[in-house]
């Protein structure tokens, strides 16, 4: 099938609309890095659900959100915010840390949601 140029833009916009609406349904939690420590030290997320963690680094130095448990490793530049998507995770506790400062650690706790 040959896609004509005048059809590319509408197809791209349709894809963005579908992708954007899917992201709008993703729960969001916030995590702050200040004085090389995570706050809060523990965040709770719904089990079996994709979640966006907004990591805000208030320090001027880069930090890292890393988790072997969740297979994530993201550098967060100083004075900036990044999004890290996790899950869907089964119920449990998942460790994360700053690989640039191993004293900075925390937990993601994935909890089952009540039946509807």
Buried (B, 14 or more C-beta within 10 A) or exposed (E): EEEEEEEEEEEEEEEEEEEEEEEEEEEEBEBBBEEBBBBEEEBEBBBEBBBBBEBBBBBEEBBBBBBEBBEBEBBBEEEEBBEBEBBEBEEEEBEBBBEBBEEBBBBBBBEEEEEE
